[in-house]
Amino acid sequence: MKIGEFVKQCGTTKDTVRYYEELMLIQPDASNQYKEYSQKNIEDFRVIKEMQNLGLSLKIIQSVFKMKKKSGCGSQKLIRDVTIALEKQETFLMNEEIKIRNQRKQLRLLSAKLQSLIV
């Protein structure tokens, strides 16, 4: 399929697709005059979006895709590396959650102090 159909099926933009191509995340067949996108490209795009929704950066996603290409989809090394990336992201999110809880607590305390001044 051409880029227009790919964009429609993925619900994205041509600019996003081209950027992912630059990062070597999406690799259409370019053996003829036009790039041809496949079902595998759609699946790769969905994996990218799923990983982004988990908070993983494109840099991390790019390294996962490189490892996948090098080692194969089900390789032990790929699974281990993805697991490590997910664990790091979970730790990061837990730390962010603690910071947000502390900020909310500080906001409640400040709000209570300000409310006491109104009386």
N, C-alpha and C positions, 0 to 999 in steps of 0.2 A: 504494500500500500504506500501511497505517497504521503508526504508530511501532513497535508491538510486532513486526510482521513485519520492519520495517527493522532494528531492534535485533538480531533473531535472525539475519538474513542477514549483518549486519556483525560480529556477535560483540562487541557493545559494550553500553553501558547507555543508558537513556533520559536520564540526567543528562548524559552525554557528548554525546549528540545535541543536547540543548537548549542546552548550552554552545556547541557549534559553530554552532548557529543564531544565538545571541546575537552571535557573532563574524562572522556572515554568511558562514560557510564552507559550510554546508549550508542550502539555501533550498528547502524543500518548497512545493508549491502549497497555498496557504491560501485559495483562492477559495470553498470551501464551509465547512460547519460544522467539518470535521475536516481536519487537515493531511494531505496526500497526498505520500508519498515516491516518487520515481521511480528508474529505473535510473541516470540521471545523478547523482542524489544518492548512490547506492551507489558509483559510480565516483569521485565527488568525495571521499567518505569514505575510499576506498582510497588515493587520491592523498595525502590528509592524513596517513594512517598511514605511507605510504611515506616521505614527507618527514620526518616525526617520527623514523622509524627511522634516517634519515640524520643526525639530530641537529639538524634545523632547528626553531627555536622556533615556537610558534603565531603570534607576532607577524610573523615573516618569512613564514610560510605565508599569513597573512592578507593581507599586502601583495602576495604573488604572486597570490592569488585576486582581489584588487581590480584588479590590472593585467590579469589574464586577462579579467575582466568588461569593463574599459574598452577594451582593445586587441584582444581576440579571442585565441582559443586559440593560433593559430600565428603571431602577430605577431612581427616582428623585435625589438621592444622587450621583449616578454614573454620571448622566448628569451634575449635579452641579460641581462635582469634576473635570470632564474633561473640563468643561467650564473654571473653575478657572485655570487649568494647561495651557490651550490654551491662556488665557488672559495674564498669566505671561510670556509665551513664546513670545507673541506679544510685550509686554513691553520690554523684553530683546532685541528683534530684533530691535525695534525702537531705543533703546539706542545705540546699536551697529552701526546702520545706522548713527546716529548723530556723533559718534566717527569716523567712516570712512569718512564722509563728511568733518569733521574738519581735519583729516589727509591729505585728498586729497587737501584741501585748503592750508595747510602748505607746502605740496610738490610743488604745483604750485607757491607759493610765493618764496620758496627756489630756484626753477628752474629759475624763472624770475630774481632773484638776481644774480644767477650764469651766466645766459645769458648776463646780463648787464656788467659783468666783461670781457667778450670776446671782446666786441666792442672796 
